[in-house]
Amino acid sequence: ILLLNRVMAHKLGRKRGAIDEDDDDGRGGGKRGRDEHMDMTSRPDTRLQDLITRIGEKSNASLEDNLSTLSVVLDKDMNSQKKLILSLICNCVISMPWKITIYSTLVGLINTKKYNVGGECVDLLVKMLKRCLKELRHRDAVHITRFIGDLVNCNVITAMSVLNMFECFVDVTKEEDIPQARSDWYVLMVLSALPWCGKVLSDRKESDLERVLFEIDSYITSKRKKSYLPMLRVWSSNEPHPQEDYLDSLWEQILTCRKNKWTEHQLVRPYNSFERILTDAHQHTLHKLNPPQHTSNSPYPLPKVVFRMFDYTDCPEGAIMPGHHSIDRYLVEDWIEQILVYHHMDRKECAEVLLQYPNAGNIPLIYCIVEVVFGQIFRLPQPPFLELFYSSLLIEICKKEANKAPVVLAQATELLYERLTSMHTACIDRFVNWFSYNLSNFQFKWDWNDWSDSLTLDPIHPKQIFMRETLLKCLRLSYHDNVKDMVPDTFSIFVPPEMTPNFRYRADDESVGYRVAISLREALSQKKTTNDILKVLNEIPPRDDCEGFNPDRIDVFVQTLFNLASQSFTHTFASLTKFHEFLKFLAPNEQAMHYLLISVHDLWRNHEQMMVLLTDKLLKTEIVSVTAVMSWVFSPEMTGDLHCLYVWEIFHVTLKRMEGYLLATRQSYLKAEKNQNSEKKKKKKADKGSDDESSSSSSESSDSDIDEAREKHEEAETMHKNLFFIILRRFVEMMSEHLSREKTINTPWYKYICERLQMVLSLYGDQVAIHIDELERHIFTANMNNHVLKIFKQYKALYGL
């Protein structure tokens, strides 16, 4: 046994796993840094974990031989380590779902030897599935459901009990007063399991399976509403590839699979090699599994639109890309998405695993990977992971497949550029971010002449915006002369200006402001006190049109201070930190903050990155408020920059600051409430002879703390509401004015602003929902323009409001 264990440890690859929460050892899955020469016999839990989690990886022996050997090893340890073994297997289904068929085969072999252990494994799976459904762990529930379905192939579970479980899930669609997202999720769990178990269910219980499929068809074709789709589409056009709802697409793929007698060519099914052994196994019946009741606080995944970029005509001769409605297309994409989910913290490992797809010879793997990765980059309202992860992952794939991947990536870039006209504005932002980062890793080399059609387009045309913003992003990653040299002379209109400050008070200026700026510069250089600086600023005469502040003094101080500190970000932030109290003194209200932001923008209009970072610092130090920043973003002074990406970076930074502040005040309030309740409990337990004066003082202190925390939280909630009212009211005003003036929605400007509104509502939907009633009363009223109101209705449909 000792020799066998060592051979198995050598043959099977190492992978991360998870153990049950009840296990006393409490360790998670394996790590790359673990000692490869660990004594496998001295720690049986570690030995078993390695054997189970590494099954299915590269080995000199066949997968079937490894499974057979592993089942023998586990059988010998089952009496003493049964709980650990079952826990490891079930948790591996969640942590490594691409091995589902391997673990179902393993459970099948265990079940043939020890029927009662197979039953305990089934009970554990049901228990885990119930917990996942209750805790709304959507991804885990989908994988456990698949695994349970696949166990029918190994004769561990009866086909009828799995169909009964599917019927319970489909019956959720008949519940009343629930969001569509809940019904979609339960239908998705059934549909996503059918590629694994559809054939065996059809062979054994065809009429019962057809009854389940009929109910699903009735729901998908008759009951579902999809008015939210325009908010989630990457492209507004269905040419050359349709923009399908994810559930509609999967349903069509399942129908195609059923038409082909449930045949697929992607899943590795090792249990087929053990058919003679597994056929004689005794089967188990699932306990009845009722979905938990819906509550108002139950979150469900938002719907998606399936991203398509390639078809068989785009791929070279050889392996053929499966069709859009082929179940093989779904299985390949699902496998890639699983790898992205479970390896997104390590781009190198992720790239390595992606390129080890079991049936890579049957499909154009690089094309499939690139399509899925771009699908996640462009997913609306936001990607599953950081954009930087996808960018670095594609670079790793290019390194590992240097002969294929760069060519496919260049082809994808060309296709995306060609379809920019119909691409959603938020996706254009992400395309800019990815392409500029990718260029920076390949010496900024590109054949720009192929994109010369962008030179003569409208400045707000998507292709013009893309070209301009790409070079601006490249400037952040390089330097001006390099950006200027990397494009042909004909593209000079897109080359950004040098990132130098635009100081207003030059030598040729004879105004009072210039003279004060000279004196102020000397005072700052000599590190004079703020009183001395204020005396210099007071030389500027007051203005009658502004109460409590002087815009001219703000402008002179801001321009002079930041121009003096313009050598680097560090100098600028240091000067801001040093004079932040003085800046707050100069700008005591929102109107003054508005002038302060205008002055900063006038100075750094050619340095967009500085504007983004400096605005964030102004918010962090509370020199300006979030409402002041948002009012400035939508002010007439910023109209010309509204189609610039940096403005929307500032927009997102501001909303994140507001969200963080609201959360912090809420946590402080809840903590104060908790402390007060704790104080009350202690007071009740106190002896009658205790010091009444001390107890009273403690109670007053606790009440004071909670009142202060409640007041801050209420102020934050009011600020949050005002912020979204400013944003949405300004959007409505701009769009309504444009429609009344132009009488059409078919303009680049309207498309841009309309999609920015869609971005705000979908990305910050949970925050907008807090104020939904007041928004409908005051902004999105029934008598407003139908084109604008339609977007708000799309948002409500998306979030089930």
GICORMO-V158541 format. One record per helix or strand of 3 or more residues. SS is the DSSP state (helix for helix, strand for strand). FROM is the first residue (numbers start at 1). LEN is the number of residues. If there is no record, write none. Layout:
ss:from:len
SS:FROM:LEN
SS:FROM:LEN
//
This chain:
ss:from:len
helix:2:10
helix:44:10
helix:63:33
helix:97:17
helix:115:21
helix:138:13
helix:159:16
helix:180:44
helix:229:4
helix:246:14
helix:270:10
helix:327:17
helix:347:8
helix:360:3
helix:365:13
helix:387:14
helix:405:14
helix:420:3
helix:425:16
helix:448:9
helix:462:16
helix:480:7
helix:489:6
helix:512:14
helix:530:8
helix:551:14
helix:569:10
helix:580:7
helix:590:14
helix:608:13
helix:626:8
helix:636:6
helix:645:41
helix:692:51
helix:748:16
helix:765:6
helix:772:7
helix:786:13
//
